[in-house]
Amino acid sequence: MAVGAGPPRTKRQRGTPWRFDSGRVCLDLVATAPGPDTPGGPGEPLAGADRLARWLVGAGLVPAATRLTGLGAEWVDGFVELRRCVTQLVGAALDGDAPGPAAEPVLATVNALAGEPPPGIRAVRDVDGTLVRALCAAPGLDALLAAVARDAVELLTDPVARGRLRRCEGDGCDRVYLDTSRGRRRRWCSSEVCGNRERVARHRRRTTAPSGGRP
């Protein structure tokens, strides 16, 4: 099938329930886990070839209009399993812990996927003559999983990047992001989403507080 058009690595891709503002593609995958605010109700957000295809484009793993041969349930299962593994390893990193013996199978899964070659890329000219990224061939499932798994390995083995991992402080939000802000004071996964919710809630508390009382 052909992936629909859309710019890669955008904060939110039109027509999808996802944002791509965590700072790493592996964290963007973690953020696809179903939760209470999942658009469209309960269920697996990546389920369905169209949904996964749109996520792959939005995450910047494949250019728009890339033909993905064989994309189906096996692909969804592969990314869901990788998401589970990365979520567990990132959770340990957030807690300042090294993965214990119980995490060895999870670590082995991520390492095995990262060992596969990722999609080959090349520069081609678009209709205006501008150089744009293209893939050397239609990517398979293993190559795309490898790209995300490698990103996870690079993140988890980089002490500086690992130290910038944060969990959103927004009410009811547990998204993980990489804090690259000045002074490392970023509190929310998104100032426009969770940050705005907190500002609205703070304003509501002030305006509804009893006269003379503290907000």
N, C-alpha and C positions, 0 to 999 in steps of 0.2 A: 504494500500500500504506500501511497505518497503522503508524507507528513504535511500538514497544512502550514501556510506561511505564518511567519512571526519572528521578530528579532530575538536572538539568543540573550540569555542572562539579564532579562528585564526583571524589575521588581515584581510585576505581576503580568502574566500573559493574558491577553483578552480571550474570554471564553473558557478560562480554566479556573479552578478553585485555589491555585497555588501561587505563592510568592517565591521569588528567587533572590532573596536579600540576606541570606544567612552568612554569606562570605565564602562558602565552600560548597562545591557541588554535592559532596557526601552529606553535608548538613541539610542541604535542600532536599535530599532524598529522605533523611530522617524526618523532616517536617511534613512529609506526605502521609504519615501514619494517621489513621482515623482517630478523631477526637470529638468532643462535644460540639465543637463549632464547625465540623466538617460540612461543607456545602453539599446539598443533595441528600442529607440524611445519613443514617448509619450504613456501614458497608466499607469495602475496600476502595479508597479513592483512585487507585491506579488500575482497578479492574476494567478491562475492555481495551481493545487495541487502540482505539481513538484516544482515550485518556492517556495511556502510556506514551503514545506517539507525541501528543502535545507536550507532555512533561519532558520528554527527551529533547524536543526543540527548545522549550523554555529554559531548560537547564544548560543549554549550549552544547549538548553532547553531539547533536547532529544539526547541520544547517537545514533551514526550511526547504521543503520539497524533496528531501532525501527519501529515496525509495527503501523501505524496510521490508525485505522479503522474509516471510514466515513469522511476522509479529503476531503473537497470539497468547494463549493462556500460559504457555511455558515461559514466555518473556515476563509476564506479570509475576509469576511465581518466583522467577529468578531475582527480580528486583525487590520483591517483598522479603525474600529470605536475606538478601544482602542488607536491606534496611534494618531487619531485626538484629543482625550481627553488628552493624555499625552503631546502632542505637545502644547496644549493651556496652561496647567498648568506649564510646563517647561518654556514657553515663559514669563509667569508672574513672575516666580522665577528669570529669567535672568534680568528682569526689576526691580527687587527688590520689587515687589508688592505681596501682598497676593491676592489670587483669590477673586474677588469681587462677589456680589450677582448673577451676570449674569453667573458666572462659577459654581454655585451650582449644576446644572444638570450634568455637566461634572465631578465634584468632586464626586457626588453621584454614577455615573457610575463606576469610578475607584474604589471607596470604595466597591461597591457591588461585583465587579469582584475579588478584593483582599480578600474578605471574604470567597471565595470558597477555598477548600483544594487544594494545588498544587500537582503535581505528587509525589507519594512516591518513594524514592530511596533506593537502597541497593548496597552493595559491592559484586562483584562476581569475580571469577578468570578467566582470559583469557587463551588462549592456552599455554602461557608461564608461567602461574601461578601467574601473576601480578594481583593485585587487580584493578578492573576498575569499573566505575559507571554503574549501570543499573537501569531501572525503575521497580517498583514492579508489574506493570500491564500496558497494553497499555493505554496511556493517552488520555483523552477526551479533547474536545475544552475548556470546562470550567476550567479544571485543568491547561492547558497551559496558558490561559489568566490570571489565578490567579497568576501564577509565575511572569509574566511580571508586572501585576498591583501591586503586593506586592513590587516588586523592585522599582516601581515608588513611592509608598507610603513611603518606607524607605528613598529614596533619598530626596523627597520633605519635609520630616519631620526631616531631619538631618541638623542642621544649618551649620555644617562644610562642609558636602558634597554639600549642596545647594550653599554655598559660592564659591565652586570650579567650578561651571557651567560656561562654556565659549562658545561663538559663534565664529566659525572660522573666521579669518580675511582675508582669501584667497579671491581673486577677484571672485565674483559670487558664493561663497560658503556660505551656512548658516547652515552647520552642527553644532550640539551642542555636546560638549564633557566635560568630567570631567578632570580638570587640576590638576594632581598630581605631576607635575614636581617640582624640587627644585626651590624655589623662586617664584613659581607660574607665570612663564614667558612664558609658552607655548602659541603660537599665532595661531597655525593652528591645524585643526583636524588631519592632518597627515603631518609630515615633508617630507615624501617621495612623497606625492601628491601635496597638496597646497603649502607646503613649497618649494618644488622643482620648482613649477610653478613660484613662486615669485622670486626665485633665478635666474631662466632662464630669466625672464622678466627684472630683474635688470641688468643682464649681457648684455642683448640686448640693454637696454637704454644707458649703458656705451659705448658700442662699436659703437653705431650709433650716439652718441652725436657729434655735430660739434666740430672741433678742437679748443681747448681753451675754449669751453663752459662747463658749469656744467652739469653732467649727470642727 
